[in-house]
């Protein structure tokens, strides 16, 4: 014979912890309440995962300085600067690199002009030459002064 509910006067079969389904839901003893609170907390408390920024705040600030300078340079140099090319330029090639916290010389350091925005090392090119011709052929690019 199945066990009967532990509540006074109830003959229903046991559902959980010695009580029928009805009386189990009506329990008010501390053990039952604590277990319900624990389950509720597990359900409502979710771990917050912090997503990482693909671009650092420092780089965002550097790019904010760079974009207007880049746009102005492309306006002033509308034709690709690679020898023999007559196509419209739409890229900026940095002959000496483009690290935002590196400086070309003491003058640039004194004036806070990192390589990223140092116009002395800019070169207006089109997508045919950048990166295909320049970066994939560094010897040729160095010979012609496109890489320093």
C-alpha positions in Angstrom: 0.0 0.0 0.0 1.3 3.5 -0.9 2.3 5.9 1.8 -0.4 8.4 2.9 0.0 12.1 3.3 1.4 13.2 6.7 -1.1 16.0 7.1 -3.8 15.4 9.8 -6.9 13.7 8.3 -5.6 13.4 4.7 -5.6 10.0 3.0 -4.1 11.0 -0.3 -0.9 9.3 -1.5 2.5 11.0 -0.8 3.8 13.3 -3.5 6.9 14.7 -1.9 8.6 14.9 1.5 5.8 12.9 3.1 2.9 15.0 1.9 0.4 14.9 -0.9 0.6 17.5 -3.7 -1.9 19.8 -2.1 -0.4 19.8 1.4 3.1 20.0 0.0 2.2 23.3 -1.7 0.6 24.5 1.6 3.6 23.9 3.8 4.8 26.8 5.9 7.6 25.2 7.9 11.0 26.9 7.5 12.7 24.1 5.6 10.2 24.2 2.8 10.1 28.0 2.6 13.9 28.2 2.5 14.0 25.6 -0.3 11.5 27.6 -2.3 13.4 30.9 -1.8 16.6 29.2 -2.9 14.9 27.9 -6.0 13.5 31.4 -6.7 16.9 33.1 -6.3 18.5 30.6 -8.7 15.9 31.3 -11.3 16.0 35.1 -11.0 19.7 35.7 -10.4 21.6 35.5 -13.7 25.3 36.0 -14.1 26.1 39.2 -15.9 28.8 38.6 -18.5 30.7 41.7 -19.5 31.4 41.8 -23.2 34.7 43.0 -24.3 35.2 46.0 -26.5 36.7 45.0 -29.9 38.3 48.5 -30.0 39.8 50.2 -26.9 38.8 53.6 -25.8 42.3 54.9 -26.5 42.0 53.7 -30.1 38.5 55.2 -30.5 39.9 58.6 -29.4 42.9 58.3 -31.8 40.6 57.4 -34.7 38.4 60.4 -33.8 41.4 62.6 -34.4 42.5 60.7 -37.5 39.3 60.7 -39.5 39.0 64.4 -40.3 42.8 64.6 -41.2 42.4 61.5 -43.4 39.4 63.0 -45.2 41.1 66.3 -45.8 44.2 64.6 -47.2 42.1 62.6 -49.6 40.3 65.8 -50.8 43.7 67.4 -51.4 45.1 64.3 -53.1 42.3 62.9 -55.3 44.6 60.8 -57.6 46.5 57.7 -56.4 50.1 58.6 -55.6 51.6 55.4 -56.9 53.8 56.1 -60.0 51.9 55.6 -63.2 48.4 55.3 -61.6 45.7 57.6 -62.8 42.8 56.2 -60.7 40.9 58.0 -57.9 42.4 57.5 -54.4 40.2 56.2 -51.6 42.7 54.8 -49.1 45.5 56.3 -47.0 48.7 54.3 -46.8 50.9 55.1 -43.8 54.5 54.8 -45.1 56.0 54.4 -41.7 53.1 52.5 -40.0 50.1 53.8 -38.1 50.6 53.0 -34.4 48.6 55.6 -32.5 51.1 55.9 -29.6 54.4 55.8 -31.6 56.1 58.9 -32.9 58.3 59.4 -36.0 60.8 61.8 -34.3 61.2 64.3 -31.5 59.4 67.0 -33.3 56.3 64.8 -33.6 56.6 63.8 -29.9 56.8 67.5 -28.9 53.8 68.4 -30.9 51.8 65.2 -30.0 51.5 63.9 -33.6 51.6 60.1 -33.5 52.2 58.1 -36.7 48.5 57.5 -37.2 48.0 61.3 -37.9 51.4 62.3 -39.1 50.6 63.7 -42.6 54.3 63.6 -43.6 54.0 59.9 -44.0 50.6 59.7 -45.7 50.1 58.5 -49.2 46.8 58.6 -51.1 46.3 55.3 -52.9 43.4 53.3 -54.4 42.3 49.8 -53.5 44.3 48.2 -56.3 47.6 49.3 -54.8 46.7 49.1 -51.1 47.3 46.5 -49.8 47.9 44.3 -52.9 50.9 46.0 -54.5 52.4 47.8 -51.5 52.1 45.3 -48.6 52.4 42.1 -50.6 55.6 43.4 -52.4 57.6 45.1 -49.7 60.8 45.1 -51.6 59.2 46.9 -54.6 57.5 49.3 -52.1 60.7 50.1 -50.3 62.5 50.7 -53.7 59.9 53.2 -54.7 59.6 54.9 -51.3 56.2 53.6 -50.4 57.4 51.9 -47.2 59.9 53.5 -44.8 
